[in-house]
Structure formats: C-alpha cells, structure tokens
C-alpha cells in the first residue's frame, strides 16, 4: 500500500520572466508546464530551462505551488 506522502509528486513550472512582467499595462499570459519530480532526490525547488511562447525564447521556469 502507498504511504501518506508519495515519493513522486506532480509540480507546476512557471516562467520567471512572464511572472515578473505581469504587473505592467500590457496583458499577456504566463507560460506554465507540469512535470513530476522525486521528492527524495530533489527536495529543493526545481528550475528548468523551457520554451516560453509569450517571451518567444527559452527561459528559466521555476517550480510553483499547486
């Protein structure tokens, strides 16, 4: 049987450039991805370089709370 806290969890990744520019006057979306990580091997927040369709380039996407 599975324990209360699973080892692999589903996390969300958000573009840090879009999240920073969100307060401006121009309304754009925020690029988000979902992935899984192993909680034992990676206890810190995950950062991956992914393509952002709003920035139109590869940017760093940081783990967010779901």
C-alpha positions as CSV (number, residue, x, y, z in Angstrom):
1,X,0.0,0.0,0.0
2,X,1.1,3.5,-0.6
3,X,2.2,5.7,2.3
4,X,0.6,9.1,3.0
5,X,3.3,11.1,1.2
6,X,4.2,9.8,-2.3
7,X,7.8,10.0,-3.4
8,X,6.9,11.3,-6.9
9,X,4.8,14.4,-7.0
10,X,3.3,16.5,-9.8
11,X,4.6,20.1,-9.8
12,X,3.9,23.2,-11.9
13,X,6.7,25.2,-13.6
14,X,6.2,28.9,-14.4
15,X,8.2,31.3,-16.5
16,X,10.0,33.8,-14.2
17,X,10.2,36.5,-16.9
18,X,6.5,36.5,-17.6
19,X,5.7,36.4,-13.9
20,X,7.9,39.4,-13.3
21,X,6.4,41.4,-16.2
22,X,2.8,40.7,-15.2
23,X,2.3,43.9,-13.3
24,X,2.7,46.1,-16.4
25,X,0.0,47.6,-18.5
26,X,0.1,45.0,-21.4
27,X,-1.9,41.9,-20.6
28,X,-0.1,38.7,-21.5
29,X,-0.3,35.2,-20.3
30,X,2.2,33.2,-18.2
31,X,3.9,30.2,-19.6
32,X,3.3,27.1,-17.4
33,X,4.3,23.5,-17.6
34,X,3.6,20.5,-15.5
35,X,6.1,17.7,-14.7
36,X,6.9,15.2,-11.9
37,X,9.8,15.2,-9.6
38,X,11.2,12.8,-7.0
39,X,10.8,14.4,-3.6
40,X,13.7,12.4,-2.0
41,X,16.3,13.2,-4.8
42,X,15.2,16.9,-5.3
43,X,13.9,18.4,-2.1
44,X,14.6,22.0,-3.2
45,X,12.6,24.0,-5.8
46,X,13.2,22.8,-9.3
47,X,14.3,25.1,-12.1
48,X,14.4,24.0,-15.8
49,X,15.0,25.9,-19.0
50,X,11.9,25.6,-21.2
51,X,10.4,27.4,-24.2
52,X,8.1,30.3,-23.3
53,X,5.6,31.1,-26.1
54,X,4.9,34.6,-24.7
55,X,8.6,35.6,-24.5
56,X,9.3,33.6,-27.7
57,X,12.5,32.2,-26.3
58,X,13.9,29.6,-23.9
59,X,13.7,31.0,-20.3
60,X,14.0,29.6,-16.8
61,X,10.8,28.1,-15.4
62,X,10.7,27.8,-11.6
63,X,8.6,25.4,-9.5
64,X,5.4,26.9,-8.1
65,X,2.9,25.8,-5.5
66,X,-0.2,24.0,-6.9
